Amino acid sequence: MLGVAALVVVVVAAFVTTREAGDRGDAVEGDGISVSVPLPSDFGASGGGVGGPGPGEGGPSAGEPTSTGPSEDEVPSVLRIPNVRLAFSAMIAQAGANTTFTYRAAVEARDSAEYGLAADLFDLVAEVGDELRPFALFRAAQMVALRDGGGSAEAADRYASLLAVGGPAEDLPTTVRAIAVTEGAVALEEAGREGEALVALERVEELGAGSFTRADALWQRARIGEAAGTPGWEDLAVEAMTVEPGSWAAVQALDLLDAYEAPYPRLVAAYVTYRASRNDDAVARYQALIDEGVLTPVEAGQAWFYLAALRERVFDREGAIEAYHESLAADPEGAWADDSRYWRGRVLEELDRPQEAAFEYDLLVEAFPGSSFAEDGRLRAAVALGLAGMGADSTARLAEITRTASPSTAAEAAHWHGVLVALLDAPPAELAPAAAYDPTSYTAAFEESGEAAVGPLPGSAIEEVPEPVHDDSVAIDVWIASMLGASREVESPVLAEPEVKLAWLLADAGEPGVARGLLNAEVFARADEPYELVALAYEAKRRGLYDVAMNAAAIILGAVEPAQQLAAPRELLALAYPVPFLDAATEAAEEFEVPVLLLYALMRQESAFNPEAGSSAGAFGLTQVILPTGEAIAAELGVEQWTFGDLAQPSIATRFGAYYLAAQLDAFEGHMLAALSAYNGGPGNAARWLEAQSFPGPNGYLYAVDFTETRAYLEHVSANYAMYRYLYAGTDVPGLPHGE
């Protein structure tokens, strides 16, 4: 569905926790620091949700990331995910000679659980007094806390010094400082210094930190206050729930309030349990509020909406339809009305009631033309009418959509027009093919490739091995001047910005997660400065921060129509579709006989090539493998002494991902879409969708997929694969491999 112009959304989704399909909202706010701990597979929710695998299901990434576990800025541990392994002995040999080497040696010592040595090395960096000093002091305090355990007097002293007014923490970026404050407060409290802990936590609100960090700080204040018998802790717990209901802190706060039978906003509490996937509890809370008749019409609309989503979670689709109807009846023009119309239509599609679904979509578009669901609703209504046998109305609507919708939606409309004409012998309109509207879309790839997505991949696909595209910013500059009319300065001022220079230093020192946060903020702030984005992209790529480079390239490409993007310099497209870790990826693909370009398409969607990417579903690494699947793969491959943190190594992550992808391709007889849906949503669901398919071909399979996230995943990976083949396999247009 998405062209290159929409790449930014895809990349960002790899780093923030997305709200469930049942939540139907925007991405959860994150603090921009992708330094979370790999979570065990049972952390947070125990079952699947709307758009994710059902109970007992799950591919390596266990389906859709949900908001049920901690986000990247609320993980309670002080130890962050392992950085890329460097030669430990070499780093130690350099200790004291160079702060960057010393800092990296400290990181390696930390990752090896040598916390005392890590603290000593971080202290060496701090003594030098350069830009890394505040980070080193923070990390040293963490290491002492880990070395000594809870209640460490030394750790408390270090945190107190770090967090003092005018102290080193004030030189940390806001997001990192907020984490330092919350972790320091815990260390102070454990050492019996509750008053200092509370003073520190009170400062988080002033920092402008993200909602998850603020909720955590409020919860810590409530917890400390409750333990000390301080009045007012209940209000802090309620505020933690209200600030970020989807946080782990909100769940803890609710449990504590329940233990004391303290009052709180019951609608907020119901939403907290919904977000935590405590499904039975959430249903009981929402139903009780409705039965008691205490809700306003707006509140009743909200309560019924989430009851509908909860019924979807357990596949009670008839119950979901009824609850969405009740939401609309309670508040027909409120905040949840367009959501209820849209998702009611989606559930009716899943029940194979296309004419009723089209009716819901039509009501949505008529009543809420400005809704974010309206464009997709128009398309779905047209397709649903076709599948209901109303071919003439369907093709006429699809033709109108090609004239008025966005390029990606127009491409979908053109493609579905062809599908329905062939399927129903419906009267055709004179439409261009999908590629004329968006040649980077999955629909253009399907149209160009026929049945390739559902048939065995040809042997030639295995032989398509990429050659890296040489960097050439001059070619990109010429294109920018020609297409965008922008003028260029001789130098790139952005590279001299203090925060950018700090980000490079942090990346070199072994703090790529913090560097990513700083750089992505800079990229999005410079959306109207294409030459500066090129400079950032190439420097980020040089340091292995491929997601930053991808975001920058996507913004540049997004300034032109998708049909013009294929004419962009290969150097620019290669920034958007890179081939990092080429030796590891190629070896893994060859070992298990999967197309390496398909593996790249998958990794681009799974992790945006961040080796340490993690999700709240517990997936980790380039190929987003969860712990149980990783353990099973390690056993199958005979990998001894394997640990979850090993997935930070590209050679291991690509090998495990290639193995699992090959297993799914074999299980589904080369059916690419089924194999990819098994990777994302679980083999059982992939098989169920094959059985439920009501008409043939890739579109028939996609239409049968009733997990929102998995369907989008298939579209994105298919489009990625087509673009990778266009760039690196020399195809004339983006498309999937087909024919021998």
Secondary structure, DSSP 8 states (H G I E B T S, - for coil): ---GGGHHHHHHHTTS----TTT--------S--------TTSS-SS--TTS--TT---TT-SS--SSS--TT----S---------HHHHHHTTTT-HHHHHHHHHHHHHTT-HHHHHHHHHHHHHH-STTHHHHHHHHHHHHHHHH-TT-HHHHHHHHHHHSTTSGGGGS-HHHHHHHHHHHHHHHHHTT-HHHHHHHHHTGGGGT--HHHHHHHHHHHHHHHHHHT-TTHHHHHHHHHHH-TTSHHHHHHHHHHHHTT----HHHHHHHHHHTT-HHHHHHHHHHHHHHT---HHHHHHHHHHHHHHHHHTT-HHHHHHHHHHHHHH-TTSTTHHHHHHHHHHHHHHTT-HHHHHHHHHHHHHH-TTSTTHHHHHHHHHHHHHHTT-HHHHHHHHHHHHHHS-HHHHHHHHHHHHHHHHHH---------GGGT-TTSHHHHHHHHTTGGGS---GGGTT---------HHHHHHHHHHHH-----SS-GGGGSHHHHHHHHHHHHT-HHHHHHHHHHHHHHTTT-HHHHHHHHHHHHHTT-HHHHHHHHHHHHTTS-HHHHTTS-HHHHHHHS---SHHHHHHHHHHHT--HHHHHHHHHHHHTT-TT-B-TTS-BTTTTB-HHHHHHHHHHHT-TT--GGGGGSHHHHHHHHHHHHHHHHHHTTT-HHHHHHHHHH-HHHHHHHHHH--S-HHHHHHHH---HHHHHHHHHHHHHHHHHHHHHS--SSS------
